[in-house]
């Protein structure tokens, strides 16, 4: 009897599946020997990214630009890293699928050390821009680190493992600006008599950052183990084995009947080219619905996040009469402290529990719904201004906590969904595509958010086109994202696995 052809519907295509037992699984402890060196690498990564924020404006002013030009060029320098990663992340992810995760992580660290020193010695805008572009081009560590974490964890501890990305980023966001602010221009700040540091006033924080990165490099070199283990050839089943073949789920869903062409009927060049493209991991991912859906959600989420981060500080320092809070720099900084606390706490305790109870898809939707509400609620804090500082701070801290918790749920679970949507041999490429997608939003988001907010607070605009406009737009985008997330297939709640399909 002839075998039935595979149907596009996986429920019809899968036969004689060997089901797993549905017994409660014991939570696997995280492999700390691998986690600790990776944490060191991720912390140094976030420090390198954020260290320049406190002094980049002064650096641009030192290049001789006018005060009204400083903001534009400072933002351009800050965006260069993400702009470069838009093009480099896929390559490093793809290369990690072939050369190994450990190798790419170490190369990225070396790139960080070299480029951050060059940046600190920049004497003009062009040199600073090229240094940041080189840093982004030589570095794909965040995407590769997510891949690494996905490979050293299992279904029971994946959420806790991938939450390390958010935790270390939160720590770096605190440490990096402290280094940049405390140690920039030591001659001016501390009265040091040093001609070299006088010539390069922003080199010291870069040297400190490079030193910390060097510690991470040596930690990774001596303690980080490789997780990529690929078989060069697929073993053939023994003659007496049952007629099963290992087929990946996406291959079942997207399968086309494969028949070798008759000898007298050669295959056209177009068909051969298409088959070669299908074998390419980037092309195969971009032609599958589920990975594309995850990437789309990630780029929207990254764009929403970076625009909010840019506009929040601007809104805080905006005069009360224009819908802001009239804060100075100190109070803006104080208002951000609860965000760091809840990010670390939520990732350590709440996210893993929710993930085990309801799964990453539902957790992602909850986080999305929380941020949707927070965006709409935040600008109403202005109503307390001038009447009650207690009421203002109570609502502001409440909104900051909501935003941080919702963002933590959304990002950590999106990392899980991205890792769950492709097979292991394409995991590095998938995370590289994710980083490139996010880099696209992060490269252009700050400029777009700043311009739109500046327009909205000019005189003459009424609700909803006043100071509420950007936040209500972010709320609307979050609603659209929530609606798109309803299409996520439930199989993403579990890691991508191979299943057995009867062939004969």
C-alpha beads as a LAMMPS data file, in Angstrom:
LAMMPS data file: protein, C-alpha beads

504 atoms
503 bonds

1 atom types
1 bond types

-500.0 500.0 xlo xhi
-500.0 500.0 ylo yhi
-500.0 500.0 zlo zhi

Masses

1 110.0

Atoms # bond

1 1 1 0.000 0.000 0.000
2 1 1 1.304 3.423 -0.865
3 1 1 2.090 5.774 1.974
4 1 1 -0.113 8.812 2.402
5 1 1 1.379 12.174 1.520
6 1 1 2.000 14.651 4.290
7 1 1 -0.777 17.128 4.907
8 1 1 -0.113 20.786 5.717
9 1 1 -2.195 20.310 8.842
10 1 1 0.106 18.936 11.543
11 1 1 -2.787 17.191 13.238
12 1 1 -3.296 15.139 10.076
13 1 1 0.376 14.770 9.276
14 1 1 1.602 13.307 12.537
15 1 1 1.115 9.581 12.972
16 1 1 2.301 7.194 15.668
17 1 1 3.723 10.053 17.732
18 1 1 5.454 8.801 20.824
19 1 1 3.794 10.967 23.480
20 1 1 5.660 12.087 26.546
21 1 1 4.313 11.306 29.955
22 1 1 2.401 14.179 31.478
23 1 1 3.822 13.680 34.952
24 1 1 4.877 16.792 36.843
25 1 1 8.492 17.560 36.134
26 1 1 11.011 18.393 38.807
27 1 1 12.601 21.805 38.300
28 1 1 16.151 21.405 37.068
29 1 1 18.719 23.582 38.894
30 1 1 20.458 26.113 36.677
31 1 1 23.977 25.017 35.615
32 1 1 25.773 27.731 37.557
33 1 1 29.238 26.776 36.249
34 1 1 28.029 27.943 32.848
35 1 1 25.637 30.659 34.046
36 1 1 28.177 32.618 36.117
37 1 1 30.704 33.296 33.309
38 1 1 27.824 34.139 30.975
39 1 1 26.419 36.602 33.538
40 1 1 29.855 38.249 33.685
41 1 1 29.851 38.618 29.896
42 1 1 26.312 40.036 29.790
43 1 1 26.994 42.576 32.565
44 1 1 30.083 43.869 30.770
45 1 1 28.028 44.032 27.579
46 1 1 25.391 46.283 29.133
47 1 1 28.027 48.447 30.868
48 1 1 29.770 49.020 27.532
49 1 1 26.462 50.007 25.924
50 1 1 25.310 52.467 28.626
51 1 1 28.572 53.878 29.973
52 1 1 28.663 56.761 27.458
53 1 1 25.200 58.191 28.168
54 1 1 26.202 60.651 30.951
55 1 1 29.074 62.259 29.021
56 1 1 28.289 61.862 25.309
57 1 1 26.649 65.297 25.220
58 1 1 29.737 66.916 26.764
59 1 1 31.914 64.993 24.312
60 1 1 29.966 66.420 21.361
61 1 1 30.180 69.921 22.854
62 1 1 33.938 69.421 23.168
63 1 1 34.078 68.730 19.445
64 1 1 32.991 72.355 18.911
65 1 1 29.295 71.993 18.101
66 1 1 26.711 74.542 19.175
67 1 1 24.433 73.906 22.132
68 1 1 21.367 73.418 19.950
69 1 1 23.255 70.821 17.867
70 1 1 24.532 68.762 20.798
71 1 1 21.330 66.784 21.365
72 1 1 21.060 65.723 17.743
73 1 1 24.652 64.522 17.374
74 1 1 24.697 62.904 20.823
75 1 1 21.603 60.915 19.909
76 1 1 23.190 59.996 16.592
77 1 1 26.284 58.600 18.340
78 1 1 24.125 56.649 20.790
79 1 1 22.091 55.185 17.907
80 1 1 25.120 54.102 15.868
81 1 1 25.667 50.934 17.910
82 1 1 22.125 49.683 17.295
83 1 1 22.258 50.759 13.651
84 1 1 25.396 48.633 13.136
85 1 1 23.828 45.675 14.927
86 1 1 20.950 45.854 12.482
87 1 1 23.384 44.452 9.908
88 1 1 25.758 42.393 12.061
89 1 1 23.544 40.427 14.461
90 1 1 22.267 37.964 11.857
91 1 1 25.821 37.250 10.692
92 1 1 27.124 36.555 14.210
93 1 1 24.088 34.401 14.997
94 1 1 24.531 32.461 11.765
95 1 1 28.263 32.048 12.430
96 1 1 27.587 30.810 15.965
97 1 1 25.469 27.994 14.454
98 1 1 28.591 26.866 12.596
99 1 1 31.627 27.883 14.688
100 1 1 30.186 27.685 18.169
101 1 1 28.647 30.027 20.753
102 1 1 31.742 30.357 22.950
103 1 1 33.982 31.517 20.101
104 1 1 31.580 34.259 18.987
105 1 1 31.052 35.490 22.555
106 1 1 34.812 35.827 23.093
107 1 1 35.291 37.603 19.751
108 1 1 32.559 40.065 20.729
109 1 1 34.339 40.785 24.010
110 1 1 37.607 41.524 22.216
111 1 1 35.711 43.846 19.878
112 1 1 34.221 45.674 22.869
113 1 1 37.625 46.211 24.489
114 1 1 39.236 47.611 21.347
115 1 1 36.374 49.852 20.223
116 1 1 35.594 51.338 23.645
117 1 1 39.219 52.505 23.978
118 1 1 39.081 54.042 20.488
119 1 1 35.829 55.774 21.429
120 1 1 37.391 57.245 24.575
121 1 1 40.236 58.686 22.492
122 1 1 37.917 60.243 19.882
123 1 1 38.968 63.758 18.929
124 1 1 36.132 64.481 16.517
125 1 1 32.603 63.405 15.673
126 1 1 33.646 61.149 12.802
127 1 1 36.010 59.141 14.994
128 1 1 33.359 58.730 17.712
129 1 1 30.751 57.570 15.177
130 1 1 33.139 55.107 13.536
131 1 1 34.111 53.675 16.939
132 1 1 30.484 53.064 17.872
133 1 1 29.695 51.606 14.451
134 1 1 32.694 49.268 14.776
135 1 1 31.522 48.240 18.245
136 1 1 28.123 47.266 16.863
137 1 1 29.568 45.482 13.842
138 1 1 32.040 43.420 15.877
139 1 1 29.544 42.407 18.512
140 1 1 26.619 39.989 18.460
141 1 1 26.868 38.834 22.035
142 1 1 23.341 39.454 23.300
143 1 1 21.703 37.304 20.625
144 1 1 24.329 34.561 20.991
145 1 1 23.970 34.691 24.793
146 1 1 20.219 34.080 24.481
147 1 1 20.993 31.098 22.268
148 1 1 23.525 29.805 24.796
149 1 1 21.023 30.145 27.642
150 1 1 18.408 28.339 25.579
151 1 1 20.816 25.419 25.116
152 1 1 21.916 25.018 28.753
153 1 1 18.378 25.140 30.151
154 1 1 15.388 22.870 29.761
155 1 1 11.606 23.260 29.854
156 1 1 11.562 23.574 33.670
157 1 1 14.184 26.308 34.116
158 1 1 14.193 28.116 30.767
159 1 1 12.343 31.178 32.094
160 1 1 14.745 31.567 34.998
161 1 1 17.748 31.160 32.712
162 1 1 16.624 33.655 30.068
163 1 1 15.609 36.138 32.770
164 1 1 19.353 36.578 33.351
165 1 1 19.448 38.690 30.175
166 1 1 17.064 41.234 31.701
167 1 1 18.680 41.080 35.146
168 1 1 22.194 41.691 33.854
169 1 1 20.975 44.460 31.578
170 1 1 19.315 46.135 34.575
171 1 1 22.550 45.885 36.562
172 1 1 24.578 47.277 33.677
173 1 1 22.159 50.179 33.236
174 1 1 22.927 51.161 36.848
175 1 1 26.694 50.512 36.814
176 1 1 27.472 51.839 33.316
177 1 1 26.135 55.395 33.777
178 1 1 27.777 55.561 37.218
179 1 1 31.166 54.818 35.658
180 1 1 30.566 57.272 32.846
181 1 1 29.359 60.041 35.153
182 1 1 31.856 59.646 38.002
183 1 1 35.048 59.194 35.996
184 1 1 34.592 61.378 32.908
185 1 1 36.787 64.494 32.749
186 1 1 38.817 63.652 35.893
187 1 1 40.983 66.739 35.378
188 1 1 37.962 69.014 35.613
189 1 1 36.118 66.999 38.279
190 1 1 38.976 66.082 40.611
191 1 1 41.696 68.542 39.664
192 1 1 44.113 65.840 38.511
193 1 1 47.210 67.202 36.826
194 1 1 47.590 64.796 33.937
195 1 1 48.261 66.036 30.428
196 1 1 47.158 62.760 28.822
197 1 1 43.764 62.733 30.563
198 1 1 43.408 66.432 29.850
199 1 1 43.808 65.688 26.130
200 1 1 41.395 62.714 26.361
201 1 1 38.882 63.720 29.089
202 1 1 36.532 60.797 28.415
203 1 1 39.126 58.044 28.184
204 1 1 39.199 57.061 31.884
205 1 1 35.626 55.651 32.046
206 1 1 36.361 53.813 28.807
207 1 1 39.553 52.309 30.314
208 1 1 37.598 51.198 33.385
209 1 1 34.922 49.668 31.165
210 1 1 37.557 47.926 29.033
211 1 1 39.183 46.558 32.223
212 1 1 35.865 45.122 33.428
213 1 1 35.288 43.649 29.967
214 1 1 38.768 42.086 30.099
215 1 1 37.776 40.337 33.333
216 1 1 34.702 39.031 31.528
217 1 1 36.875 37.906 28.610
218 1 1 39.204 35.869 30.816
219 1 1 36.260 34.456 32.790
220 1 1 34.644 33.330 29.562
221 1 1 37.889 31.968 28.122
222 1 1 38.661 29.764 31.126
223 1 1 35.194 28.789 32.345
224 1 1 32.695 29.073 29.469
225 1 1 32.058 25.755 27.739
226 1 1 30.805 25.187 24.207
227 1 1 27.148 24.176 23.796
228 1 1 27.025 23.662 20.036
229 1 1 27.443 19.982 19.206
230 1 1 26.524 19.148 15.626
231 1 1 26.681 15.764 13.943
232 1 1 28.359 16.017 10.569
233 1 1 26.380 13.088 9.216
234 1 1 22.952 11.793 10.102
235 1 1 23.082 8.213 11.392
236 1 1 21.084 5.689 9.421
237 1 1 18.581 3.571 11.372
238 1 1 19.437 -0.116 11.796
239 1 1 17.713 -2.543 9.389
240 1 1 15.425 -3.954 12.075
241 1 1 14.305 -0.562 13.368
242 1 1 10.622 0.411 13.087
243 1 1 9.685 2.542 10.066
244 1 1 9.946 5.899 11.804
245 1 1 11.843 8.971 10.707
246 1 1 12.875 11.961 12.768
247 1 1 11.098 14.982 11.342
248 1 1 10.955 18.456 12.835
249 1 1 7.560 19.996 13.406
250 1 1 8.090 22.978 11.100
251 1 1 9.236 20.587 8.410
252 1 1 5.970 18.665 8.802
253 1 1 3.841 21.787 8.612
254 1 1 5.737 23.278 5.711
255 1 1 6.583 19.993 3.997
256 1 1 6.219 19.551 0.301
257 1 1 6.211 16.143 -1.384
258 1 1 9.827 15.473 -2.269
259 1 1 10.557 13.350 -5.273
260 1 1 13.802 12.973 -7.115
261 1 1 13.516 14.152 -10.728
262 1 1 13.569 11.540 -13.423
263 1 1 16.998 11.118 -14.982
264 1 1 15.755 12.282 -18.393
265 1 1 14.120 15.421 -16.966
266 1 1 16.750 17.794 -15.571
267 1 1 15.817 20.262 -12.856
268 1 1 15.819 23.901 -13.908
269 1 1 18.313 26.378 -12.478
270 1 1 15.476 28.282 -10.743
271 1 1 14.368 25.151 -8.891
272 1 1 17.937 24.320 -7.866
273 1 1 18.464 27.889 -6.637
274 1 1 15.258 27.794 -4.635
275 1 1 16.231 24.489 -3.014
276 1 1 19.616 25.907 -2.038
277 1 1 17.918 28.976 -0.557
278 1 1 15.555 26.733 1.419
279 1 1 18.608 25.089 2.973
280 1 1 19.895 28.479 4.132
281 1 1 18.890 29.042 7.754
282 1 1 18.109 32.758 7.338
283 1 1 15.903 32.196 4.291
284 1 1 14.155 29.217 5.872
285 1 1 13.309 31.216 8.999
286 1 1 12.011 34.194 7.033
287 1 1 9.713 31.946 4.994
288 1 1 8.024 30.353 8.034
289 1 1 4.977 31.942 9.636
290 1 1 5.730 31.316 13.310
291 1 1 9.296 32.735 13.403
292 1 1 8.119 35.734 11.375
293 1 1 5.294 36.319 13.840
294 1 1 7.705 36.227 16.792
295 1 1 10.139 38.582 15.055
296 1 1 7.310 41.009 14.237
297 1 1 6.183 41.080 17.853
298 1 1 9.743 41.582 19.037
299 1 1 10.458 44.535 16.754
300 1 1 7.186 46.262 17.750
301 1 1 7.910 45.638 21.439
302 1 1 11.484 46.939 21.146
303 1 1 10.240 50.050 19.352
304 1 1 7.604 50.728 21.998
305 1 1 10.180 50.275 24.753
306 1 1 12.864 52.555 23.326
307 1 1 10.371 55.315 22.491
308 1 1 8.971 55.154 26.039
309 1 1 12.461 55.294 27.580
310 1 1 13.308 58.338 25.461
311 1 1 10.030 60.194 26.067
312 1 1 9.696 59.397 29.794
313 1 1 12.687 61.566 30.768
314 1 1 11.554 64.365 28.433
315 1 1 8.060 64.246 29.914
316 1 1 9.403 64.376 33.472
317 1 1 11.398 67.565 32.833
318 1 1 8.634 69.244 30.782
319 1 1 6.987 72.208 32.517
320 1 1 3.772 71.422 34.364
321 1 1 1.757 73.818 32.191
322 1 1 2.669 71.706 29.139
323 1 1 1.615 68.421 30.732
324 1 1 4.903 67.368 32.329
325 1 1 6.072 67.139 35.938
326 1 1 8.682 69.906 36.035
327 1 1 11.351 67.606 37.516
328 1 1 15.061 68.289 37.711
329 1 1 17.714 65.651 36.887
330 1 1 17.858 64.363 40.471
331 1 1 14.133 63.651 40.719
332 1 1 14.113 62.027 37.284
333 1 1 16.844 59.655 38.481
334 1 1 15.006 58.914 41.721
335 1 1 11.831 58.065 39.827
336 1 1 13.710 55.374 37.896
337 1 1 15.068 53.504 40.925
338 1 1 11.899 51.415 41.506
339 1 1 12.155 50.160 37.907
340 1 1 15.540 48.558 38.538
341 1 1 14.361 46.952 41.753
342 1 1 11.226 45.391 40.265
343 1 1 13.120 44.220 37.156
344 1 1 15.571 42.182 39.229
345 1 1 12.919 40.946 41.692
346 1 1 10.408 39.968 39.026
347 1 1 12.975 38.101 36.953
348 1 1 14.300 36.180 39.928
349 1 1 10.973 35.147 41.441
350 1 1 7.760 36.098 39.623
351 1 1 8.544 35.392 35.963
352 1 1 9.671 31.752 36.479
353 1 1 6.594 31.011 38.612
354 1 1 4.159 32.495 36.088
355 1 1 5.911 30.712 33.250
356 1 1 5.500 27.338 34.960
357 1 1 1.869 28.002 35.887
358 1 1 0.415 29.479 32.700
359 1 1 3.188 29.279 30.083
360 1 1 5.202 31.935 28.225
361 1 1 2.449 32.892 25.756
362 1 1 -0.064 33.824 28.462
363 1 1 2.671 35.509 30.503
364 1 1 3.639 37.580 27.460
365 1 1 0.021 38.648 26.940
366 1 1 -0.343 39.656 30.607
367 1 1 2.819 41.754 30.413
368 1 1 1.530 43.385 27.250
369 1 1 -1.829 44.180 28.856
370 1 1 -0.122 45.721 31.909
371 1 1 2.004 48.079 29.803
372 1 1 -1.056 48.991 27.724
373 1 1 -2.808 50.231 30.882
374 1 1 0.301 51.939 32.230
375 1 1 0.888 53.988 29.075
376 1 1 -2.628 55.405 29.271
377 1 1 -2.407 56.071 33.019
378 1 1 1.053 57.683 33.246
379 1 1 0.358 61.136 31.720
380 1 1 -2.568 61.673 34.134
381 1 1 0.069 61.980 36.902
382 1 1 0.395 65.607 35.791
383 1 1 -3.014 66.282 37.386
384 1 1 -1.376 65.960 40.840
385 1 1 1.354 68.480 40.031
386 1 1 1.013 71.625 42.123
387 1 1 -1.621 70.039 44.373
388 1 1 -0.115 67.049 46.153
389 1 1 3.458 65.803 45.999
390 1 1 2.398 62.668 47.868
391 1 1 -0.303 61.874 45.323
392 1 1 2.040 62.653 42.440
393 1 1 4.822 60.390 43.709
394 1 1 2.398 57.619 44.665
395 1 1 0.900 57.481 41.164
396 1 1 4.265 57.946 39.450
397 1 1 5.956 55.119 41.371
398 1 1 2.898 52.920 40.811
399 1 1 3.105 53.555 37.046
400 1 1 6.868 52.960 36.983
401 1 1 6.410 49.647 38.817
402 1 1 3.604 48.634 36.441
403 1 1 5.712 49.473 33.423
404 1 1 8.785 47.646 34.719
405 1 1 6.839 44.515 35.679
406 1 1 4.912 44.443 32.400
407 1 1 8.056 45.014 30.371
408 1 1 9.900 42.286 32.281
409 1 1 7.113 39.791 31.593
410 1 1 6.967 40.754 27.923
411 1 1 10.685 40.725 27.131
412 1 1 11.687 37.623 29.090
413 1 1 8.853 35.577 27.642
414 1 1 9.534 36.881 24.136
415 1 1 13.095 35.575 24.527
416 1 1 11.568 32.194 25.412
417 1 1 9.157 32.227 22.469
418 1 1 11.960 33.086 20.039
419 1 1 14.047 30.203 21.400
420 1 1 11.063 27.834 21.191
421 1 1 10.066 28.549 17.600
422 1 1 13.001 26.991 15.722
423 1 1 15.183 23.911 15.923
424 1 1 18.507 23.988 17.694
425 1 1 20.597 24.070 14.530
426 1 1 18.953 27.413 13.591
427 1 1 18.772 28.892 17.091
428 1 1 21.763 31.208 16.718
429 1 1 20.478 32.559 13.412
430 1 1 17.009 33.104 14.880
431 1 1 18.371 35.081 17.835
432 1 1 20.574 37.046 15.438
433 1 1 17.502 37.963 13.399
434 1 1 15.771 38.943 16.644
435 1 1 18.621 41.245 17.629
436 1 1 18.667 42.816 14.162
437 1 1 14.913 43.380 14.324
438 1 1 15.215 45.042 17.723
439 1 1 18.212 47.075 16.544
440 1 1 16.092 48.487 13.711
441 1 1 13.596 49.866 16.223
442 1 1 16.272 51.038 18.653
443 1 1 18.223 52.835 15.931
444 1 1 15.326 55.025 14.817
445 1 1 12.951 54.946 17.809
446 1 1 14.627 57.648 19.949
447 1 1 14.673 60.191 17.126
448 1 1 11.051 59.507 16.161
449 1 1 9.843 59.588 19.769
450 1 1 11.707 62.790 20.563
451 1 1 10.457 64.628 17.483
452 1 1 6.823 63.588 17.977
453 1 1 6.870 64.487 21.676
454 1 1 8.447 67.880 20.981
455 1 1 5.683 68.558 18.452
456 1 1 2.934 67.445 20.857
457 1 1 3.858 69.870 23.667
458 1 1 3.924 72.953 21.471
459 1 1 1.160 75.432 22.212
460 1 1 -2.190 75.058 20.538
461 1 1 -2.560 71.283 20.616
462 1 1 -5.558 69.881 22.443
463 1 1 -6.222 66.416 23.812
464 1 1 -5.368 63.844 22.561
465 1 1 -2.637 65.598 20.545
466 1 1 -1.038 67.270 23.561
467 1 1 1.392 65.650 26.045
468 1 1 -0.861 62.568 26.082
469 1 1 -0.327 61.860 22.390
470 1 1 2.849 59.749 22.481
471 1 1 1.683 57.712 25.473
472 1 1 -1.742 57.019 23.973
473 1 1 -0.047 56.013 20.719
474 1 1 2.159 53.571 22.645
475 1 1 -0.951 52.214 24.357
476 1 1 -2.618 51.703 20.970
477 1 1 0.470 49.918 19.624
478 1 1 0.463 47.679 22.703
479 1 1 -3.168 46.829 22.011
480 1 1 -2.299 45.900 18.412
481 1 1 0.587 43.813 19.689
482 1 1 -1.745 42.034 22.121
483 1 1 -4.135 41.267 19.253
484 1 1 -1.289 39.877 17.117
485 1 1 -0.118 37.737 20.046
486 1 1 -3.467 35.912 19.967
487 1 1 -2.196 34.182 16.825
488 1 1 0.805 32.620 18.568
489 1 1 0.553 28.811 18.310
490 1 1 0.344 27.006 21.650
491 1 1 3.274 24.758 20.727
492 1 1 5.553 27.721 21.570
493 1 1 4.804 27.082 25.238
494 1 1 7.280 24.215 24.970
495 1 1 10.729 23.907 23.534
496 1 1 11.081 22.947 19.902
497 1 1 11.351 19.151 19.701
498 1 1 11.665 16.521 17.075
499 1 1 8.833 14.042 16.783
500 1 1 8.551 10.740 15.039
501 1 1 6.427 10.332 11.949
502 1 1 5.413 7.025 10.386
503 1 1 6.586 6.788 6.801
504 1 1 5.297 3.481 5.502

Bonds

1 1 1 2
2 1 2 3
3 1 3 4
4 1 4 5
5 1 5 6
6 1 6 7
7 1 7 8
8 1 8 9
9 1 9 10
10 1 10 11
11 1 11 12
12 1 12 13
13 1 13 14
14 1 14 15
15 1 15 16
16 1 16 17
17 1 17 18
18 1 18 19
19 1 19 20
20 1 20 21
21 1 21 22
22 1 22 23
23 1 23 24
24 1 24 25
25 1 25 26
26 1 26 27
27 1 27 28
28 1 28 29
29 1 29 30
30 1 30 31
31 1 31 32
32 1 32 33
33 1 33 34
34 1 34 35
35 1 35 36
36 1 36 37
37 1 37 38
38 1 38 39
39 1 39 40
40 1 40 41
41 1 41 42
42 1 42 43
43 1 43 44
44 1 44 45
45 1 45 46
46 1 46 47
47 1 47 48
48 1 48 49
49 1 49 50
50 1 50 51
51 1 51 52
52 1 52 53
53 1 53 54
54 1 54 55
55 1 55 56
56 1 56 57
57 1 57 58
58 1 58 59
59 1 59 60
60 1 60 61
61 1 61 62
62 1 62 63
63 1 63 64
64 1 64 65
65 1 65 66
66 1 66 67
67 1 67 68
68 1 68 69
69 1 69 70
70 1 70 71
71 1 71 72
72 1 72 73
73 1 73 74
74 1 74 75
75 1 75 76
76 1 76 77
77 1 77 78
78 1 78 79
79 1 79 80
80 1 80 81
81 1 81 82
82 1 82 83
83 1 83 84
84 1 84 85
85 1 85 86
86 1 86 87
87 1 87 88
88 1 88 89
89 1 89 90
90 1 90 91
91 1 91 92
92 1 92 93
93 1 93 94
94 1 94 95
95 1 95 96
96 1 96 97
97 1 97 98
98 1 98 99
99 1 99 100
100 1 100 101
101 1 101 102
102 1 102 103
103 1 103 104
104 1 104 105
105 1 105 106
106 1 106 107
107 1 107 108
108 1 108 109
109 1 109 110
110 1 110 111
111 1 111 112
112 1 112 113
113 1 113 114
114 1 114 115
115 1 115 116
116 1 116 117
117 1 117 118
118 1 118 119
119 1 119 120
120 1 120 121
121 1 121 122
122 1 122 123
123 1 123 124
124 1 124 125
125 1 125 126
126 1 126 127
127 1 127 128
128 1 128 129
129 1 129 130
130 1 130 131
131 1 131 132
132 1 132 133
133 1 133 134
134 1 134 135
135 1 135 136
136 1 136 137
137 1 137 138
138 1 138 139
139 1 139 140
140 1 140 141
141 1 141 142
142 1 142 143
143 1 143 144
144 1 144 145
145 1 145 146
146 1 146 147
147 1 147 148
148 1 148 149
149 1 149 150
150 1 150 151
151 1 151 152
152 1 152 153
153 1 153 154
154 1 154 155
155 1 155 156
156 1 156 157
157 1 157 158
158 1 158 159
159 1 159 160
160 1 160 161
161 1 161 162
162 1 162 163
163 1 163 164
164 1 164 165
165 1 165 166
166 1 166 167
167 1 167 168
168 1 168 169
169 1 169 170
170 1 170 171
171 1 171 172
172 1 172 173
173 1 173 174
174 1 174 175
175 1 175 176
176 1 176 177
177 1 177 178
178 1 178 179
179 1 179 180
180 1 180 181
181 1 181 182
182 1 182 183
183 1 183 184
184 1 184 185
185 1 185 186
186 1 186 187
187 1 187 188
188 1 188 189
189 1 189 190
190 1 190 191
191 1 191 192
192 1 192 193
193 1 193 194
194 1 194 195
195 1 195 196
196 1 196 197
197 1 197 198
198 1 198 199
199 1 199 200
200 1 200 201
201 1 201 202
202 1 202 203
203 1 203 204
204 1 204 205
205 1 205 206
206 1 206 207
207 1 207 208
208 1 208 209
209 1 209 210
210 1 210 211
211 1 211 212
212 1 212 213
213 1 213 214
214 1 214 215
215 1 215 216
216 1 216 217
217 1 217 218
218 1 218 219
219 1 219 220
220 1 220 221
221 1 221 222
222 1 222 223
223 1 223 224
224 1 224 225
225 1 225 226
226 1 226 227
227 1 227 228
228 1 228 229
229 1 229 230
230 1 230 231
231 1 231 232
232 1 232 233
233 1 233 234
234 1 234 235
235 1 235 236
236 1 236 237
237 1 237 238
238 1 238 239
239 1 239 240
240 1 240 241
241 1 241 242
242 1 242 243
243 1 243 244
244 1 244 245
245 1 245 246
246 1 246 247
247 1 247 248
248 1 248 249
249 1 249 250
250 1 250 251
251 1 251 252
252 1 252 253
253 1 253 254
254 1 254 255
255 1 255 256
256 1 256 257
257 1 257 258
258 1 258 259
259 1 259 260
260 1 260 261
261 1 261 262
262 1 262 263
263 1 263 264
264 1 264 265
265 1 265 266
266 1 266 267
267 1 267 268
268 1 268 269
269 1 269 270
270 1 270 271
271 1 271 272
272 1 272 273
273 1 273 274
274 1 274 275
275 1 275 276
276 1 276 277
277 1 277 278
278 1 278 279
279 1 279 280
280 1 280 281
281 1 281 282
282 1 282 283
283 1 283 284
284 1 284 285
285 1 285 286
286 1 286 287
287 1 287 288
288 1 288 289
289 1 289 290
290 1 290 291
291 1 291 292
292 1 292 293
293 1 293 294
294 1 294 295
295 1 295 296
296 1 296 297
297 1 297 298
298 1 298 299
299 1 299 300
300 1 300 301
301 1 301 302
302 1 302 303
303 1 303 304
304 1 304 305
305 1 305 306
306 1 306 307
307 1 307 308
308 1 308 309
309 1 309 310
310 1 310 311
311 1 311 312
312 1 312 313
313 1 313 314
314 1 314 315
315 1 315 316
316 1 316 317
317 1 317 318
318 1 318 319
319 1 319 320
320 1 320 321
321 1 321 322
322 1 322 323
323 1 323 324
324 1 324 325
325 1 325 326
326 1 326 327
327 1 327 328
328 1 328 329
329 1 329 330
330 1 330 331
331 1 331 332
332 1 332 333
333 1 333 334
334 1 334 335
335 1 335 336
336 1 336 337
337 1 337 338
338 1 338 339
339 1 339 340
340 1 340 341
341 1 341 342
342 1 342 343
343 1 343 344
344 1 344 345
345 1 345 346
346 1 346 347
347 1 347 348
348 1 348 349
349 1 349 350
350 1 350 351
351 1 351 352
352 1 352 353
353 1 353 354
354 1 354 355
355 1 355 356
356 1 356 357
357 1 357 358
358 1 358 359
359 1 359 360
360 1 360 361
361 1 361 362
362 1 362 363
363 1 363 364
364 1 364 365
365 1 365 366
366 1 366 367
367 1 367 368
368 1 368 369
369 1 369 370
370 1 370 371
371 1 371 372
372 1 372 373
373 1 373 374
374 1 374 375
375 1 375 376
376 1 376 377
377 1 377 378
378 1 378 379
379 1 379 380
380 1 380 381
381 1 381 382
382 1 382 383
383 1 383 384
384 1 384 385
385 1 385 386
386 1 386 387
387 1 387 388
388 1 388 389
389 1 389 390
390 1 390 391
391 1 391 392
392 1 392 393
393 1 393 394
394 1 394 395
395 1 395 396
396 1 396 397
397 1 397 398
398 1 398 399
399 1 399 400
400 1 400 401
401 1 401 402
402 1 402 403
403 1 403 404
404 1 404 405
405 1 405 406
406 1 406 407
407 1 407 408
408 1 408 409
409 1 409 410
410 1 410 411
411 1 411 412
412 1 412 413
413 1 413 414
414 1 414 415
415 1 415 416
416 1 416 417
417 1 417 418
418 1 418 419
419 1 419 420
420 1 420 421
421 1 421 422
422 1 422 423
423 1 423 424
424 1 424 425
425 1 425 426
426 1 426 427
427 1 427 428
428 1 428 429
429 1 429 430
430 1 430 431
431 1 431 432
432 1 432 433
433 1 433 434
434 1 434 435
435 1 435 436
436 1 436 437
437 1 437 438
438 1 438 439
439 1 439 440
440 1 440 441
441 1 441 442
442 1 442 443
443 1 443 444
444 1 444 445
445 1 445 446
446 1 446 447
447 1 447 448
448 1 448 449
449 1 449 450
450 1 450 451
451 1 451 452
452 1 452 453
453 1 453 454
454 1 454 455
455 1 455 456
456 1 456 457
457 1 457 458
458 1 458 459
459 1 459 460
460 1 460 461
461 1 461 462
462 1 462 463
463 1 463 464
464 1 464 465
465 1 465 466
466 1 466 467
467 1 467 468
468 1 468 469
469 1 469 470
470 1 470 471
471 1 471 472
472 1 472 473
473 1 473 474
474 1 474 475
475 1 475 476
476 1 476 477
477 1 477 478
478 1 478 479
479 1 479 480
480 1 480 481
481 1 481 482
482 1 482 483
483 1 483 484
484 1 484 485
485 1 485 486
486 1 486 487
487 1 487 488
488 1 488 489
489 1 489 490
490 1 490 491
491 1 491 492
492 1 492 493
493 1 493 494
494 1 494 495
495 1 495 496
496 1 496 497
497 1 497 498
498 1 498 499
499 1 499 500
500 1 500 501
501 1 501 502
502 1 502 503
503 1 503 504
